[in-house]
């Protein structure tokens, strides 16, 4: 396999799909050496098959707003790879959603799910619907219209969607209500991220952020460091950032910044539990403004318009918002502000230039497919509870999440340790996930 040849073919075939091409290139560069040591993979054309999704569903979503006006959006579900289990991946509602974005996310999800040790394939879906500024009634009608088109493509042993950007517990509830009506069966295993009173797992809302901090803790311990007392900058204030802030505070770190599309809130004395609770209010408002935190806590949080979280001096950077949110210039600013570790919590949150800068300037770095896998891992645990018609305690779920994140870190170290003893977490995560999926594809024949 030659990465440049495969990429040339994909670039000619999908010239406008920059996010998808970026994700594929990062993985192929990491696995090329290992892949070429397995002629059986080359013969079966594993990579050529792996980079293409199994199928893509595209559909019109028509709904009515509160003024009685008919609105039209586009919905998608990309079932990328089911070699090791049923398709599993979130739904994203955001105005920037495109097939390229969802293909990159589905491709990444395939490797992330393989890392969790659970039997789950990779998928992603969503719509260009923008929840910002919409009422609960409008969001409900959109979700119902979306599920009207999707429901026959999903199932507990076929494809299990979850939440993602713009899709939280409220949206999952609306989606499942419509699914139940259409399917005429109470099968809670068809969606994850559900409410705790009707099949949801305890700790699922916090799981992505909690898992990210558990991974970060393992990474720091491996490097002979500790998170206690560290200053942490977090981008975003949604569900993932919220969970990360809770666990960072619990582990003794000091969250000194959160950010949004409008700017950054510096929190010199560190975020408090009351401020973390208010992040949920900010998310539910659909205003998408981090300035609200400074308005609510004027003597503790200080808002600066147009700036990112990376402008605030910190030890550890946690991108928790969106793909490609951290540029090479941001990486340089972080280093100049004293940052020595970046764990990517959002999917492909760092641009390639930023990753290369971190890796070549002594800054510890780990990719999203490893760091943020706690969310989908806990979704997998939710699926298990649904299949057995039981509910585990928070302690049981947290212990399993701890074990999974520790296992993911161990896989990264196993496949990413370099001759000088340092760990390339990007290479480690990509090779570990690839080997598991590739072997399964090989054993299942050419399909």
C-alpha positions as CSV (number, residue, x, y, z in Angstrom):
1,X,0.0,0.0,0.0
2,X,1.2,3.5,-0.9
3,X,-0.7,6.2,1.0
4,X,-0.1,8.8,-1.8
5,X,-1.6,6.5,-4.5
6,X,-4.8,5.8,-2.5
7,X,-5.2,9.4,-1.5
8,X,-4.7,10.5,-5.2
9,X,-7.6,8.2,-6.2
10,X,-9.8,9.4,-3.3
11,X,-9.1,13.1,-4.0
12,X,-10.0,12.6,-7.7
13,X,-13.2,10.8,-6.7
14,X,-14.3,13.1,-3.8
15,X,-12.6,16.5,-4.6
16,X,-14.6,18.6,-2.3
17,X,-14.7,16.4,0.8
18,X,-11.8,17.9,2.8
19,X,-12.7,16.6,6.3
20,X,-13.1,13.0,5.0
21,X,-9.9,13.2,3.0
22,X,-8.0,14.6,6.0
23,X,-9.3,11.8,8.3
24,X,-8.3,9.1,5.9
25,X,-4.9,10.5,5.2
26,X,-4.1,10.7,8.9
27,X,-5.0,7.1,9.4
28,X,-3.2,5.7,6.3
29,X,0.0,7.6,7.1
30,X,0.0,5.9,10.6
31,X,-0.7,2.4,9.4
32,X,1.2,2.2,6.2
33,X,4.3,0.5,7.6
34,X,2.3,-2.1,9.6
35,X,-0.1,-2.7,6.7
36,X,2.7,-3.5,4.3
37,X,3.9,-6.2,6.7
38,X,0.7,-8.1,6.0
39,X,0.5,-9.2,2.4
40,X,-2.9,-10.9,3.1
41,X,-4.4,-7.4,3.8
42,X,-3.0,-6.1,0.4
43,X,-4.4,-9.1,-1.4
44,X,-7.8,-8.6,0.1
45,X,-7.7,-4.9,-0.6
46,X,-8.6,-4.2,3.0
47,X,-7.7,-0.5,2.9
48,X,-9.5,0.2,-0.4
49,X,-12.6,-1.3,1.1
50,X,-12.2,0.2,4.6
51,X,-12.1,3.8,3.4
52,X,-15.5,3.6,1.6
53,X,-18.7,3.5,3.6
54,X,-20.9,0.4,3.3
55,X,-23.9,2.7,2.4
56,X,-25.2,6.2,2.7
57,X,-28.8,7.2,3.2
58,X,-29.8,10.7,2.2
59,X,-33.3,12.0,2.7
60,X,-35.5,15.2,2.8
61,X,-36.8,16.3,6.2
62,X,-39.8,18.5,6.0
63,X,-41.3,20.1,9.1
64,X,-43.3,23.1,10.2
65,X,-42.1,25.9,12.4
66,X,-44.0,27.8,15.0
67,X,-45.2,30.4,12.5
68,X,-46.8,27.6,10.3
69,X,-44.1,27.9,7.7
70,X,-42.9,24.7,6.0
71,X,-39.1,24.2,6.4
72,X,-36.9,21.7,4.5
73,X,-33.6,20.2,5.6
74,X,-31.5,17.3,4.5
75,X,-30.9,14.2,6.7
76,X,-28.2,11.6,6.4
77,X,-27.2,8.2,7.9
78,X,-23.8,6.9,6.9
79,X,-23.3,3.2,7.8
80,X,-19.5,3.0,7.5
81,X,-18.3,-0.4,8.7
82,X,-19.9,-3.4,10.5
83,X,-17.0,-5.8,10.6
84,X,-16.9,-6.1,14.4
85,X,-20.5,-5.3,15.3
86,X,-23.7,-3.4,14.4
87,X,-23.3,0.2,13.2
88,X,-22.9,2.6,16.1
89,X,-22.4,6.3,16.0
90,X,-24.1,9.6,16.8
91,X,-26.5,12.0,15.1
92,X,-25.3,15.6,14.6
93,X,-27.7,18.5,14.0
94,X,-25.7,21.5,12.9
95,X,-25.9,24.0,10.0
96,X,-22.4,22.9,8.8
97,X,-23.3,19.2,8.4
98,X,-22.3,17.8,5.0
99,X,-21.7,14.3,3.6
100,X,-17.9,15.0,3.9
101,X,-18.2,15.8,7.6
102,X,-20.3,12.7,8.3
103,X,-18.0,10.4,6.3
104,X,-15.0,11.6,8.3
105,X,-16.9,11.1,11.5
106,X,-18.1,7.6,10.5
107,X,-14.6,6.6,9.4
108,X,-13.2,7.8,12.7
109,X,-16.0,6.1,14.6
110,X,-15.0,2.7,13.1
111,X,-11.6,2.9,14.7
112,X,-12.8,4.5,18.0
113,X,-15.4,1.8,18.5
114,X,-12.8,-0.9,17.8
115,X,-10.6,0.6,20.6
116,X,-13.4,0.3,23.2
117,X,-13.1,-3.5,23.3
118,X,-16.9,-3.7,22.6
119,X,-18.5,-5.2,19.5
120,X,-19.5,-2.1,17.6
121,X,-19.1,-1.0,14.0
122,X,-18.9,2.6,12.8
123,X,-21.6,5.0,11.6
124,X,-22.6,8.6,11.8
125,X,-25.6,10.7,10.7
126,X,-27.4,13.9,11.2
127,X,-28.8,16.9,9.4
128,X,-28.0,20.5,8.4
129,X,-30.9,21.5,10.8
130,X,-29.7,24.3,13.2
131,X,-31.2,23.9,16.7
132,X,-29.9,27.4,17.7
133,X,-32.9,29.7,18.4
134,X,-35.5,27.0,17.9
135,X,-38.2,26.3,20.4
136,X,-38.8,22.9,22.0
137,X,-41.9,22.4,19.9
138,X,-39.9,23.1,16.7
139,X,-37.1,20.8,17.7
140,X,-39.7,18.1,18.5
141,X,-41.4,18.4,15.1
142,X,-38.1,18.3,13.3
143,X,-37.0,15.2,15.2
144,X,-40.2,13.4,14.5
145,X,-39.9,14.3,10.7
146,X,-36.3,13.1,10.8
147,X,-37.2,9.7,12.4
148,X,-40.0,9.2,9.9
149,X,-37.4,8.8,7.3
150,X,-34.7,7.0,9.3
151,X,-36.6,4.4,11.4
152,X,-36.5,1.5,8.9
153,X,-32.7,1.8,8.5
154,X,-31.9,1.3,12.2
155,X,-32.4,-1.4,14.9
156,X,-30.8,-2.8,18.1
157,X,-28.8,-5.4,16.1
158,X,-28.5,-3.3,12.9
159,X,-27.7,0.4,13.6
160,X,-27.9,2.2,16.9
161,X,-27.7,6.0,16.7
162,X,-26.8,8.2,19.7
163,X,-26.4,11.9,20.3
164,X,-23.7,14.2,19.1
165,X,-23.4,18.0,18.5
166,X,-26.9,19.5,18.7
167,X,-28.4,16.2,19.8
168,X,-28.8,15.7,23.6
169,X,-31.2,13.9,25.9
170,X,-34.1,16.1,24.7
171,X,-33.6,15.3,21.1
172,X,-33.0,11.6,21.8
173,X,-36.3,11.5,23.6
174,X,-38.2,13.1,20.7
175,X,-36.5,10.7,18.2
176,X,-37.3,7.6,20.3
177,X,-40.9,8.6,20.9
178,X,-41.5,8.8,17.1
179,X,-39.5,5.5,16.5
180,X,-41.7,3.7,19.1
181,X,-44.9,5.0,17.4
182,X,-43.7,3.9,13.9
183,X,-42.2,0.5,14.9
184,X,-45.0,-0.3,17.3
185,X,-42.6,-1.8,19.8
186,X,-40.8,-0.7,22.9
187,X,-37.3,-1.5,22.0
188,X,-35.1,0.9,24.0
189,X,-31.9,-0.6,22.5
190,X,-32.4,1.2,19.2
191,X,-31.0,4.5,20.5
192,X,-28.5,5.4,23.2
193,X,-28.2,8.5,25.3
194,X,-31.8,8.0,26.6
195,X,-33.4,9.3,29.8
196,X,-32.5,7.3,32.9
197,X,-36.2,6.5,33.5
198,X,-36.7,4.7,30.2
199,X,-33.6,2.7,29.4
200,X,-30.8,5.2,29.6
201,X,-27.6,4.4,31.4
202,X,-26.5,6.2,34.5
203,X,-23.4,8.4,33.7
204,X,-24.1,8.4,29.9
205,X,-24.4,12.2,29.7
206,X,-21.1,12.7,31.5
207,X,-19.3,9.7,29.9
208,X,-17.4,11.4,27.1
209,X,-16.0,14.0,29.4
210,X,-15.3,11.6,32.2
211,X,-13.6,9.1,29.9
212,X,-11.5,11.9,28.4
213,X,-10.2,12.8,31.8
214,X,-9.5,9.1,32.7
215,X,-7.5,8.8,29.5
216,X,-5.6,12.0,30.2
217,X,-4.9,10.8,33.7
218,X,-3.5,7.5,32.3
219,X,-1.4,9.4,29.8
220,X,0.0,11.7,32.5
221,X,0.8,8.9,34.9
222,X,2.7,7.1,32.0
223,X,4.7,10.3,31.5
224,X,5.4,10.5,35.3
225,X,3.1,13.5,35.8
226,X,-0.2,14.1,37.7
227,X,-3.3,16.1,36.8
228,X,-3.8,17.4,40.4
229,X,-3.2,21.1,40.5
230,X,-2.9,21.5,36.7
231,X,-4.5,24.5,35.0
232,X,-6.9,23.2,32.2
233,X,-8.4,25.1,29.3
234,X,-11.5,23.7,27.7
235,X,-13.2,24.7,24.5
236,X,-16.9,24.6,24.3
237,X,-19.6,24.5,27.0
238,X,-21.8,21.7,25.7
239,X,-22.3,18.2,27.0
240,X,-18.7,17.0,26.5
241,X,-17.1,20.1,28.0
242,X,-19.5,19.9,30.9
243,X,-18.5,16.3,31.7
244,X,-14.8,17.1,31.3
245,X,-15.1,20.1,33.7
246,X,-16.9,17.9,36.3
247,X,-14.2,15.2,36.3
248,X,-11.3,17.7,36.1
249,X,-12.6,19.4,39.2
250,X,-13.1,16.1,40.9
251,X,-9.5,15.0,40.1
252,X,-8.0,18.2,41.6
253,X,-7.4,20.1,38.4
254,X,-8.3,23.8,37.9
255,X,-10.4,24.7,34.8
256,X,-9.3,28.2,33.9
257,X,-11.2,28.7,30.6
258,X,-14.2,27.7,28.6
259,X,-15.1,29.1,25.2
260,X,-17.9,29.4,22.6
261,X,-18.4,30.8,19.1
262,X,-18.6,34.3,20.6
263,X,-15.3,34.2,22.6
264,X,-13.7,32.9,25.8
265,X,-14.4,33.1,29.5
266,X,-11.3,33.2,31.6
267,X,-11.9,31.9,35.1
268,X,-8.7,32.7,37.0
269,X,-9.7,31.0,40.3
270,X,-11.0,27.9,38.5
271,X,-14.5,26.8,37.6
272,X,-16.8,26.0,40.5
273,X,-19.6,23.4,40.7
274,X,-22.2,26.1,40.5
275,X,-20.7,27.4,37.3
276,X,-20.5,23.8,35.9
277,X,-24.2,23.4,36.7
278,X,-24.9,26.7,34.8
279,X,-23.3,25.2,31.7
280,X,-26.4,23.0,31.4
281,X,-28.6,26.1,31.5
282,X,-26.5,27.7,28.8
283,X,-26.7,24.6,26.6
284,X,-30.5,24.3,27.0
285,X,-31.0,28.0,26.1
286,X,-29.9,27.4,22.5
287,X,-28.2,30.8,22.5
288,X,-24.7,29.4,21.9
289,X,-23.1,32.2,23.9
290,X,-20.4,31.6,26.5
291,X,-20.7,35.3,27.5
292,X,-23.7,34.2,29.5
293,X,-21.3,32.7,32.0
294,X,-19.6,36.0,32.6
295,X,-23.0,37.7,32.9
296,X,-24.1,35.2,35.5
297,X,-20.8,35.2,37.5
298,X,-19.4,38.7,36.9
299,X,-16.7,38.5,39.5
300,X,-15.4,35.0,38.6
301,X,-15.6,34.7,34.8
302,X,-14.3,37.3,32.4
303,X,-15.4,37.3,28.8
304,X,-13.3,38.4,25.8
305,X,-15.0,38.5,22.5
306,X,-13.4,36.7,19.5
307,X,-10.8,34.9,21.5
308,X,-10.3,31.1,21.9
309,X,-9.7,29.1,25.1
310,X,-6.1,28.7,23.9
311,X,-5.4,32.4,24.6
312,X,-5.6,31.7,28.4
313,X,-2.4,30.3,30.0
314,X,-2.8,26.6,30.9
315,X,-0.9,23.3,31.5
316,X,-3.4,21.1,29.7
317,X,-5.6,21.9,26.6
318,X,-8.8,20.0,26.0
319,X,-10.5,20.8,22.7
320,X,-14.1,19.7,23.3
321,X,-16.1,21.6,20.7
322,X,-15.8,20.9,17.0
323,X,-13.5,19.4,14.3
324,X,-10.4,21.4,13.2
325,X,-11.0,23.9,16.0
326,X,-7.3,24.1,17.0
327,X,-4.9,25.4,14.4
328,X,-1.1,25.5,14.2
329,X,-1.1,29.1,15.3
330,X,-3.3,28.1,18.3
331,X,-0.8,25.3,19.1
332,X,2.0,27.9,19.1
333,X,0.1,30.2,21.3
334,X,-0.6,27.3,23.8
335,X,3.1,26.5,23.9
336,X,4.0,30.2,24.5
337,X,1.4,30.2,27.3
338,X,3.1,27.3,29.1
339,X,0.9,24.4,27.8
340,X,2.6,21.0,27.8
341,X,-0.2,18.6,27.1
342,X,-3.2,18.5,24.6
343,X,-5.8,15.7,24.7
344,X,-8.2,16.0,21.7
345,X,-11.7,15.4,23.1
346,X,-13.7,16.6,20.1
347,X,-13.5,14.4,16.9
348,X,-10.4,15.5,14.9
349,X,-10.4,18.7,17.0
350,X,-6.8,19.6,15.9
351,X,-5.7,20.5,12.5
352,X,-2.7,18.5,11.0
353,X,-0.3,21.4,11.5
354,X,-1.2,21.7,15.2
355,X,-0.7,18.0,15.7
356,X,2.7,18.1,14.0
357,X,3.7,21.1,16.1
358,X,2.8,19.4,19.3
359,X,4.6,16.2,18.4
360,X,7.8,18.0,17.3
361,X,7.9,20.4,20.3
362,X,7.7,18.1,23.2
363,X,4.0,18.6,24.0
364,X,2.1,15.4,25.0
365,X,-0.7,14.8,22.5
366,X,-3.4,12.2,22.1
367,X,-6.1,11.9,19.4
368,X,-9.9,12.1,19.8
369,X,-10.6,8.5,18.7
370,X,-8.8,7.4,21.8
371,X,-9.5,10.2,24.2
372,X,-13.2,10.6,23.6
373,X,-14.1,6.9,23.2
374,X,-15.7,6.9,26.7
375,X,-18.9,8.3,25.3
376,X,-19.5,5.5,22.8
377,X,-18.1,2.9,25.2
378,X,-20.8,3.9,27.7
379,X,-23.4,3.8,24.9
380,X,-22.2,0.2,24.3
381,X,-22.7,-0.4,28.0
382,X,-26.2,1.1,27.7
383,X,-26.9,-1.4,24.8
384,X,-25.9,-4.3,27.1
385,X,-28.2,-3.1,29.9
386,X,-31.1,-2.8,27.4
387,X,-30.5,-6.2,26.0
388,X,-30.5,-7.7,29.4
389,X,-33.4,-5.5,30.6
390,X,-31.4,-4.4,33.7
391,X,-29.9,-1.2,35.0
392,X,-26.4,-0.9,36.5
393,X,-25.5,1.5,39.3
394,X,-23.4,4.5,38.7
395,X,-20.5,2.8,40.5
396,X,-20.7,-0.2,38.2
397,X,-20.8,1.9,35.0
398,X,-17.9,4.1,36.2
399,X,-15.8,1.1,37.0
400,X,-16.4,-0.3,33.5
401,X,-15.6,3.1,32.0
402,X,-12.4,3.3,34.0
403,X,-11.4,-0.2,32.7
404,X,-12.2,0.6,29.1
405,X,-10.2,3.9,29.1
406,X,-7.3,2.2,30.8
407,X,-7.4,-0.6,28.1
408,X,-7.5,2.0,25.3
409,X,-4.4,3.7,26.8
410,X,-2.6,0.4,27.0
411,X,-3.4,-0.4,23.3
412,X,-2.0,3.1,22.3
413,X,1.2,2.4,24.3
414,X,1.5,-1.1,22.8
415,X,1.2,0.0,19.2
416,X,2.6,3.5,19.6
417,X,5.8,3.2,21.6
418,X,8.8,4.4,19.5
419,X,12.4,3.2,19.6
420,X,13.3,6.1,21.9
421,X,10.6,5.0,24.4
422,X,8.2,7.8,23.7
423,X,4.6,7.1,22.8
424,X,3.1,8.3,19.5
425,X,-0.5,8.2,20.6
426,X,-1.8,9.0,17.1
427,X,0.0,6.0,15.5
428,X,-0.9,3.8,18.5
429,X,-4.6,4.5,18.4
430,X,-4.8,4.2,14.6
431,X,-2.8,0.9,14.4
432,X,-4.7,-0.7,17.3
433,X,-8.1,0.1,15.8
434,X,-7.1,-0.8,12.3
435,X,-5.7,-4.2,13.1
436,X,-8.9,-5.3,14.9
437,X,-11.2,-4.1,12.0
438,X,-8.9,-5.4,9.3
439,X,-8.6,-8.9,10.8
440,X,-12.4,-9.1,11.1
441,X,-12.8,-8.0,7.5
442,X,-10.3,-10.5,6.3
443,X,-11.9,-13.4,8.1
444,X,-15.4,-12.5,6.8
445,X,-14.4,-12.7,3.2
446,X,-14.8,-10.2,0.3
447,X,-18.2,-8.6,0.8
